[in-house]
Amino acid sequence: MPPGHPTNREIKSLVVERLKENPHTQGYDIRVDVKRAVVVLGGEVSSWLAKRAAGDDAWTPREWLTSATN
């Protein structure tokens, strides 16, 4: 990773935390894998809304934007 960008481990940690905090994805066993800064989610959810919420949580977490602009 270029300097100033989050590592794969940091990205995974941020996404997992967001999934745990999101009321639409809490309680689901959603796997998060990150390779070369690409997030891949796995698992099953019971609704389209939960699927969409998980995808939204994995797409450019706001913490990255803050660190990239500072």
N, C-alpha and C positions, 0 to 999 in steps of 0.2 A: 504494500500500500504506500502511496506517496505520503510524505510527511503532512501532518495536519488532518488526515482522513482517519476515520475510525477503523480499527482492525475487525476482522471477521468475528472474533470473540465479543468485541464491544457491540457490534451490530446485533448479534444474536441476543445478547443480554438486553439491549434496548427493546427489541421486538418481543421477546418473552415477557418482559415487564409490562409492556403495553397490552398484550393479550390477556394477562392476568387482571389488569385494571379495567378492561373494557367489559361493561355489563353484558354485551352480546356474545363475548367469547369466554367469559369466566366459566369454569367448570368443564370445559372441553379439553381433551388431551390432544393438543395441536403440536406437532413436531415442527421444530424450526432448524433448518440447516442453512449454513451460509458458506459459500465458496466464492472467492474473488469478488466479494462485496455483493453477490447475488443471493437474495433470500428465497428459499424454497420451503413452502409450508406443506405439511402432510397431516392426515388424520381425517376424522369425520365429524361433521356438525349436523344439527337437525333442521337447519333452515337456510334459506338463501341469504337472509339478513346476517346471520352469524358468519357465513362464508365471505360475504362482502366486507363485513367488519374486520375479519382476520386479514383479508387482503389489504384493506386500507391501513391497518396497523403496521403491516410489513412494508408499505410503500413510503419511502423517505420519512422516517420519524423526524419530528420537529426538533429533536435534540441535535441531529446532524446539521440542520439548517443553521441553528444557533452557533455551533462550533465552526462551521464553514465560513460564516460571515464575520466572525470576530477575529 
